[in-house]
Amino acid sequence: MRRLAVSLIALAFAGAAHAETIRVGVTAGPHAEILDVVKKVAAERGLDIKPVEFTDYVVPNQALAQKELEANSFQHEPYLKAQLAKTGWTIVKVANTIASPQGVYSVKVKALADLKPGATVAIANDPSNGARGLQILALHGLIKLKDGVGATATVADIIDNPKKLKFVELDAAQLPRSLQDVDLVSINNNYAVQAGLDPSKDALARENVEGPWVNIIAVREEDKDKPWVKQLIDAYHSDPVKQFVETRFKGTYIPAW
């Protein structure tokens, strides 16, 4: 009997030793906060999530491709596609997470109509987020872009610029710091929130919620059908996570599942 008990204890420890730990990359701020809730839900369902925080948009996909992570949750699909086109990494989208409408901000004018001719506008220097900034300006009539450029728009695609706006391209994480130096800045929500801005109140204009910019969970293609992927998605798409997003962010970030 004693030998049986010892065997059962040994099996229990062996099972614990083989419990799967999933490293999920997120950017600091809202994505990290949400993943903390996802982690708690997942733990109750038998999946151990280890959040790994990053301070930029480039490294999380590199870390995933190099097998330093099992998944990441920080980006929208156009950004992922832009990185894959340059690198050849085999990373795929497996689920939507939150919508995070980008906005444009200013400490020098109170409305887009107040921008003076020759005003300077700062946008992100990565292709997809730079395109988002340009699309907001186009949506509100400040510039006109070539037909069909969509998520690939660049400054070179501007075909009409009545106010002769000047564009400065900066790393996305640095954009909030440029508020004092330029007339208008397009800032991703996570960096805006970190800088003390409220996107739902402080943005002079925002992009439409519907569109290609919904954030996603991404994994290596070789892993997309593994059981833990479904567990991760189910935990993220759970009611406790949805309630947290709606309560914590009050429309700044929106559940998109």
Backbone hydrogen bonds, N-H to C=O, Kabsch-Sander energy under -0.5 kcal/mol:
donor,donor_aa,acceptor,acceptor_aa,energy
5,A,1,M,-2.3
6,V,2,R,-2.4
7,S,3,R,-2.0
8,L,4,L,-2.4
9,I,5,A,-2.3
10,A,6,V,-2.3
11,L,7,S,-2.2
12,A,8,L,-2.2
13,F,9,I,-2.3
14,A,10,A,-2.1
15,G,11,L,-2.4
16,A,12,A,-2.1
17,A,13,F,-2.3
18,H,14,A,-1.3
19,A,16,A,-1.3
22,I,20,E,-0.5
22,I,48,D,-3.2
23,R,21,T,-0.6
24,V,22,I,-0.6
24,V,50,K,-1.9
25,G,23,R,-0.5
25,G,71,A,-2.6
26,V,52,V,-2.5
28,A,54,F,-2.2
32,A,27,T,-1.0
33,E,29,G,-2.5
34,I,30,P,-2.8
35,L,31,H,-2.1
36,D,32,A,-1.6
37,V,33,E,-1.1
37,V,34,I,-0.6
38,V,34,I,-2.4
39,K,35,L,-2.9
40,K,36,D,-1.4
41,V,37,V,-2.2
42,A,38,V,-3.1
43,A,39,K,-2.4
44,E,40,K,-1.5
45,R,41,V,-0.7
45,R,42,A,-1.0
46,G,43,A,-1.2
47,L,42,A,-2.6
48,D,20,E,-1.3
49,I,47,L,-0.7
50,K,22,I,-2.9
52,V,24,V,-2.5
54,F,26,V,-2.1
61,N,58,V,-0.5
62,Q,58,V,-1.2
63,A,59,V,-3.2
64,L,60,P,-1.7
65,A,61,N,-2.7
66,Q,62,Q,-2.1
67,K,64,L,-1.5
68,E,63,A,-3.1
69,L,63,A,-0.9
70,E,23,R,-2.8
71,A,23,R,-1.8
72,N,218,A,-2.0
73,S,25,G,-3.0
74,F,216,I,-0.5
75,Q,216,I,-0.6
77,E,214,V,-0.8
80,L,76,H,-1.8
81,K,77,E,-2.9
82,A,78,P,-2.1
83,Q,79,Y,-2.1
84,L,80,L,-2.6
85,A,81,K,-2.1
86,K,82,A,-0.9
87,T,83,Q,-1.5
88,G,84,L,-2.7
91,I,89,W,-1.1
92,V,219,V,-3.0
94,V,217,I,-2.7
95,A,217,I,-1.1
97,T,215,N,-2.8
99,A,254,I,-3.2
103,G,187,I,-1.3
104,V,205,A,-2.2
105,Y,185,V,-3.2
107,V,179,L,-0.5
114,D,111,A,-1.7
115,L,112,L,-1.6
118,G,163,K,-3.4
119,A,116,K,-1.8
121,V,166,K,-3.6
122,A,184,L,-2.8
123,I,168,V,-2.6
125,N,170,L,-2.2
130,G,126,D,-2.5
131,A,127,P,-1.9
132,R,128,S,-1.6
133,G,129,N,-1.6
134,L,130,G,-2.0
135,Q,131,A,-2.5
136,I,132,R,-1.9
137,L,133,G,-1.7
138,A,134,L,-2.3
139,L,135,Q,-2.8
140,H,136,I,-1.6
141,G,138,A,-1.6
142,L,137,L,-2.5
143,I,137,L,-0.8
144,K,160,D,-2.2
146,K,157,D,-1.8
149,V,146,K,-1.4
152,T,149,V,-2.5
153,A,150,G,-1.5
157,D,154,T,-1.9
158,I,155,V,-1.6
159,I,144,K,-2.8
159,I,157,D,-0.5
160,D,144,K,-1.4
163,K,142,L,-0.5
164,K,161,N,-2.5
166,K,119,A,-3.0
168,V,121,V,-2.8
170,L,123,I,-2.5
170,L,168,V,-0.5
174,Q,171,D,-1.7
175,L,171,D,-0.7
175,L,172,A,-0.9
177,R,174,Q,-0.8
178,S,174,Q,-0.6
178,S,175,L,-1.6
179,L,176,P,-1.3
180,Q,177,R,-0.5
181,D,178,S,-1.5
182,V,178,S,-1.7
183,D,120,T,-1.7
184,L,120,T,-1.5
185,V,105,Y,-2.5
186,S,122,A,-2.5
187,I,103,G,-2.2
187,I,185,V,-0.6
192,A,188,N,-2.3
193,V,189,N,-2.9
194,Q,190,N,-1.9
195,A,191,Y,-1.4
196,G,193,V,-1.8
197,L,192,A,-2.6
201,K,198,D,-1.9
202,D,198,D,-3.9
203,A,198,D,-0.6
203,A,199,P,-0.8
204,L,104,V,-3.0
205,A,104,V,-0.8
207,E,102,Q,-2.1
214,V,211,G,-0.6
215,N,98,I,-2.8
216,I,75,Q,-2.7
217,I,95,A,-2.4
218,A,72,N,-2.5
219,V,92,V,-2.2
220,R,70,E,-0.5
221,E,90,T,-2.5
223,D,220,R,-2.2
224,K,220,R,-0.7
224,K,221,E,-0.9
226,K,223,D,-2.5
229,V,226,K,-1.4
230,K,226,K,-0.9
231,Q,227,P,-1.9
232,L,228,W,-2.6
233,I,229,V,-2.5
234,D,230,K,-2.9
235,A,231,Q,-2.2
236,Y,232,L,-2.3
237,H,233,I,-2.7
238,S,235,A,-1.1
242,K,238,S,-2.1
243,Q,239,D,-2.9
244,F,240,P,-1.9
245,V,241,V,-2.5
246,E,242,K,-2.4
247,T,243,Q,-2.3
248,R,244,F,-3.2
249,F,245,V,-2.1
250,K,246,E,-0.9
251,G,253,Y,-0.7
252,T,249,F,-2.3
254,I,99,A,-2.5
256,A,97,T,-2.7
